[in-house]
């Protein structure tokens, strides 16, 4: 079983992984913490974007010689293939890592998987450590990879006096977590210039109301998460609600009765689960998510 020190390190790695949201795609956001043989954190790292060093390599570089005989705590199974960058499982072996603690197994891993290769090399491997907590960051990438379409979040505001302002605030709050933002049928990068351009293509607007085709081409272009903003896309999304993975609704404080009816309409027949409510001066923000299986 993972020790308390390793559990703490995994939560640090999950936090680190979040720094890669909106820039790593088509690669996953991953975080890593290196503990020395005494359990002291000596190196941390996260993956920033495709083509650059992975989380494990960044953490090993920070740890240096102190990594030998130590433990690597990583949110996603170390990769087992040589692509744009070296295989992370081999980097860990070469650095003399004695133990690897993994939260989630990589469904895209090649061959037997990085965990199996590490174990075969004599490294002690622990898996399935705090996976539910890791999914707070990794769920969109995993869902997109398994479904072959981007994880879609629909965010919109309900109210009269401040609806436009609330819509703008929702986009500002959420866009740094996603690859693409679709607002008023205009597509932008969530973080402008955040992705490696040689591995990421910005797709055009939704043509002829064909959301599924737009999602498919966006996935092919490297996008793994999409934010559709505002109520102007309501008809399009109602017709394709099975493509929506998450709904975020800002409910203006002066409109609770109408807001309740609208939110109930969106989720009753679609099996969304309430995962959070936060209150602000002007509104309450309701967050709902479609349960997924991994």
C-alpha positions in Angstrom: 0.0 0.0 0.0 1.1 3.6 -0.6 2.5 5.3 2.5 1.2 8.6 3.9 4.2 10.3 2.4 3.4 8.8 -1.0 -0.2 9.9 -0.7 0.9 13.4 0.0 3.2 13.3 -2.9 0.5 12.1 -5.2 -1.7 15.0 -4.2 1.2 17.3 -5.0 1.6 15.6 -8.4 -2.1 16.0 -9.1 -1.8 19.7 -8.4 1.3 19.9 -10.6 -0.6 18.2 -13.5 -3.2 20.9 -13.5 -0.6 23.4 -14.8 -0.7 21.5 -18.1 -4.4 21.9 -18.7 -5.1 23.7 -21.9 -1.7 23.2 -23.4 -0.7 19.5 -23.4 -3.2 18.2 -25.9 -3.2 15.8 -27.6 -1.0 14.6 -24.8 -2.4 14.2 -21.3 -1.7 16.6 -18.4 0.6 14.7 -16.0 2.4 15.5 -12.8 5.3 13.8 -11.0 7.1 14.0 -7.7 10.4 12.3 -7.0 11.1 11.2 -3.4 14.6 10.2 -2.3 15.3 7.0 -0.5 14.3 8.8 2.8 11.0 9.9 1.5 12.0 13.6 1.0 10.7 15.3 -2.1 13.7 16.2 -4.2 12.2 16.9 -7.6 8.9 17.9 -9.2 7.7 18.3 -12.7 4.7 18.4 -15.0 4.2 18.0 -18.8 3.7 21.4 -20.5 2.9 20.4 -24.1 3.5 17.8 -26.7 7.1 17.8 -28.0 8.5 18.9 -24.7 9.8 16.8 -21.8 7.3 14.7 -19.9 6.5 15.1 -16.2 8.8 12.3 -15.1 11.8 13.7 -17.1 11.3 17.2 -15.6 11.1 15.8 -12.1 14.1 13.6 -12.6 16.1 16.5 -13.9 15.2 18.5 -10.8 16.1 15.6 -8.5 19.5 14.8 -10.1 21.5 12.1 -8.4 19.1 12.2 -5.4 16.6 10.2 -7.4 18.7 7.0 -7.3 17.1 4.5 -5.0 14.1 6.7 -4.6 10.4 6.7 -5.6 8.6 8.3 -8.5 5.0 9.3 -7.8 3.2 10.0 -11.0 -0.5 10.6 -11.9 -0.5 8.6 -15.1 1.4 5.4 -16.0 4.8 6.2 -17.5 4.8 5.9 -21.2 6.2 2.8 -22.9 6.9 4.1 -26.3 9.6 6.2 -28.0 8.0 9.0 -30.0 8.8 12.7 -30.0 10.4 12.2 -26.6 12.1 9.1 -25.0 10.0 6.5 -23.1 9.5 7.7 -19.6 9.7 4.1 -18.1 13.2 3.8 -19.4 14.2 7.2 -18.1 13.0 6.1 -14.6 15.0 2.8 -14.9 18.1 4.6 -16.0 17.9 7.1 -13.2 17.9 4.2 -10.7 14.4 4.7 -9.4 13.5 1.8 -7.0 9.7 2.3 -6.7 7.0 3.9 -8.9 3.6 4.9 -7.5 1.0 5.3 -10.2 -2.5 6.7 -9.9 -4.1 5.9 -13.3 -3.1 3.3 -15.9 -2.7 4.8 -19.4 -5.3 3.2 -21.8 -3.1 4.3 -24.8 0.0 2.6 -23.5 1.9 0.5 -26.1 2.7 -3.2 -25.6 2.5 -4.5 -22.1 2.5 -1.0 -20.7 5.1 1.1 -18.8 4.1 -0.4 -15.4 4.8 -3.9 -16.7 8.2 -3.0 -18.1 9.2 -1.3 -14.9 8.2 -4.3 -12.9 10.1 -6.6 -15.2 13.2 -4.4 -14.7 13.0 -5.0 -10.9 11.2 -1.7 -10.0 8.6 -2.0 -7.3 5.3 -0.7 -8.8 2.1 0.4 -7.0 -0.9 1.3 -9.1 -4.4 2.7 -8.5 -3.4 5.3 -5.9 -6.0 8.1 -5.4 -7.5 7.6 -8.9 -10.7 9.6 -8.1 -8.6 12.6 -7.1 -6.4 12.3 -10.2 -9.6 12.3 -12.4 -10.3 15.9 -11.3 -7.6 16.8 -13.7 -7.3 13.8 -16.0 -11.0 12.9 -16.7 -11.4 15.1 -19.8 -8.4 13.6 -21.5 -9.3 10.1 -20.6 -12.9 10.5 -21.7 -11.9 12.1 -25.0 -9.3 9.3 -25.7 -11.8 6.5 -25.0 -14.6 8.1 -27.0 -12.5 9.6 -29.8 -14.1 13.0 -29.4 -13.3 16.0 -27.1 -14.8 16.3 -23.7 -17.5 18.9 -24.1 -18.4 21.4 -21.4 -21.4 23.7 -21.9 -21.4 26.9 -19.8 -24.1 29.5 -19.9 -25.9 32.0 -17.7 -29.5 32.5 -16.7 -30.9 35.9 -15.8 -31.8 39.3 -17.3 -29.8 42.0 -15.6 -26.3 40.5 -15.9 -26.6 37.5 -18.2 -24.0 38.9 -20.7 -21.6 39.7 -17.9 -22.0 36.3 -16.4 -21.5 34.6 -19.7 -18.2 36.5 -20.1 -17.1 35.6 -16.6 -17.9 31.9 -17.1 -15.6 31.8 -20.2 -12.9 33.7 -18.4 -13.1 31.2 -15.5 -13.1 28.1 -17.6 -11.1 28.7 -20.8 -7.7 28.0 -19.3 -8.8 24.4 -18.6 -9.8 23.6 -22.2 -8.2 23.3 -25.6 -10.9 25.1 -27.6 -13.6 27.6 -26.9 -16.7 27.9 -29.1 -18.7 31.1 -28.6 -21.1 32.6 -31.1 -19.9 30.0 -33.6 -16.3 31.3 -33.4 -13.6 28.9 -32.4 -10.5 30.0 -30.4 -7.8 28.3 -28.4 -8.6 28.2 -24.7 -5.2 29.6 -24.0 -4.2 31.6 -27.1 -1.0 30.1 -28.5 -0.8 27.5 -25.7 -0.4 24.4 -27.8 2.5 23.3 -29.9 1.4 24.4 -33.4 3.0 21.4 -35.2 0.7 19.0 -33.2 -2.4 21.1 -32.9 -4.8 22.5 -35.5 -7.5 25.1 -34.7 -10.7 23.9 -36.4 -13.3 26.3 -37.9 -16.8 27.0 -36.7 -19.6 24.4 -36.6 -20.8 24.1 -40.2 -24.4 23.4 -41.0 -25.1 22.6 -37.4 -23.1 19.4 -37.6 -21.7 19.3 -34.1 -20.6 15.7 -34.3 -18.5 16.3 -37.4 -16.9 19.4 -35.8 -16.1 17.4 -32.7 -14.5 14.6 -34.8 -12.4 17.0 -36.8 -11.4 18.9 -33.6 -10.2 15.6 -32.1 -8.2 14.8 -35.2 -6.6 18.2 -34.9 -5.4 17.5 -31.3 -8.2 18.9 -29.2 -9.3 16.8 -26.2 -11.5 19.3 -24.4 -14.0 22.0 -25.6 -15.9 24.7 -23.9 -19.1 25.8 -25.6 -20.1 29.1 -24.2 -23.4 30.9 -23.9 -27.0 30.2 -24.6 -26.8 30.9 -28.4 -25.8 27.2 -28.9 -28.7 25.9 -26.8 -30.7 24.4 -29.7 -27.6 22.8 -31.2 -26.6 21.2 -27.9 -30.2 20.1 -27.0 -30.2 18.2 -30.2 -26.9 16.6 -29.3 -27.1 16.4 -25.5 -25.4 13.0 -25.5 -22.2 14.8 -26.7 -22.2 17.0 -23.6 -20.1 15.8 -20.7 -20.4 18.7 -18.3 -22.8 21.6 -17.8 -21.9 24.8 -15.9 -24.8 27.2 -15.2 -24.5 30.6 -13.6 -27.8 31.4 -12.0 -28.4 35.1 -11.5 -29.4 35.8 -7.9 -32.6 37.6 -8.9 -33.8 34.7 -11.0 -33.9 31.6 -8.8 -37.3 30.2 -9.9 -36.8 30.4 -13.6 -33.2 29.1 -13.2 -34.4 26.1 -11.3 -36.8 25.1 -14.1 -34.1 25.6 -16.7 -31.4 23.6 -14.9 -33.9 20.8 -14.2 -34.9 20.6 -17.9 -31.2 20.2 -18.9 -30.4 17.3 -16.6 -33.5 15.3 -15.6 -33.5 13.1 -18.7 -29.8 13.0 -19.3 -28.5 11.5 -16.0 -26.2 14.3 -15.1 -24.9 14.4 -11.5 -24.5 17.6 -9.4 -20.8 17.9 -8.6 -20.6 21.4 -7.2 -22.4 24.6 -6.3 -20.5 27.9 -5.6 -22.0 31.2 -4.6 -20.9 34.6 -5.8 -22.3 38.1 -5.2 -24.2 38.1 -8.5 -25.0 34.5 -9.0 -24.7 30.9 -7.9 -22.7 28.6 -10.2 -24.1 25.0 -10.6 -21.8 22.4 -12.1 -23.2 19.1 -13.4 -21.3 16.1 -14.9 -22.3 13.0 -16.9 -21.0 10.0 -15.0 -18.3 8.2 -17.0 -16.8 4.8 -16.8 -13.0 4.3 -17.1 
